[in-house]
Amino acid sequence: MQFREATPDERKRFYLDEWNKKDLPDFILHTLSLREFGFDYGEGPSHRYNQFMTIEQLSDFLKNRAPYAAYASVALYEQPSMRKGWLKSELVFDVDAKDLPLKTCGCSGGAVCEKCLDEARQIAAMFAETLRSDLDLRNINFVYSGRGFHIRVNDDAVMTMEQTERAQVVEYITGSIVPTDMTMALGYSQVFRDRIAKTFDRLDEQKLIEMGMRKALVQQLIKEKEKVIAMMRKGKLQDLQDFSGMGEKTFGQLVDYLMKLNSALTDGKVTIDTKRILRLPSSLHSGVSMKCVLVRDIEHFSIESAIPKFMREGK
């Protein structure tokens, strides 16, 4: 699939001929008048503090203005046009394919391809499974955002969380902090072990050498990679040190490196920001000429569902 920037004429055609209010997910539609809307006309999302009382008002605006990008707040307000009277906010995670710390596709400079998009999809699905199994969350929605995926959680139990609590959830699901004895008892240790093992599995010899490890040790770890991963998954980190002859300092550097990579799997600033605006599902991502769409089945998502008509006609 070729990703490219949409022209102003293509944006107009999309909103006049293709945009449909039926493509708005229920969690947006049912709270429309409580959300702040923002728009980008080519220089960033500077047009904010907009409120729409009805879907018809939003539809008329989009068809008349054909913005470069359209956004809606994750927060619900009593007065969205003034961003006052905060009620609650979705718990969101932004998994952006262009920012993944370990990409196997070779994309650079903000570019994305179908391969790294699928890697982002897998990460989003993995995070959601942890949210379900460990935190018992159920109202979890996925949105293809153009260059990645948004996870949008609407369970009442998390929507009133403050920033500190949201940051702890990010650390939890990414495996970006060493668990304490207390969190081990709650199962966090398993998430942590799985995440660092998965990340280590994606590392090559060059990455470990760049980290500062001795070449001989790196070669040993790569040669015995399956054993190393098995020890990580079982939590036998002391056994790993004994097996590899890795010193305490080097071992600490390795764990810190893996946690740093894990923390980059999602943009934590997005999750903790209760006033964040995200791309509006149903809108056009003009930077890549793709529709931002609600994903009903993350395991079987196909980019075909996000291709606008003007891109199909250009094939």
Order of alpha helices (4+ residues) and beta strands (2+ residues): alpha-alpha-beta-beta-alpha-beta-beta-beta-beta-alpha-beta-beta-alpha-alpha-alpha-alpha-alpha-alpha-alpha-alpha-alpha-alpha-beta-beta-beta-beta-alpha
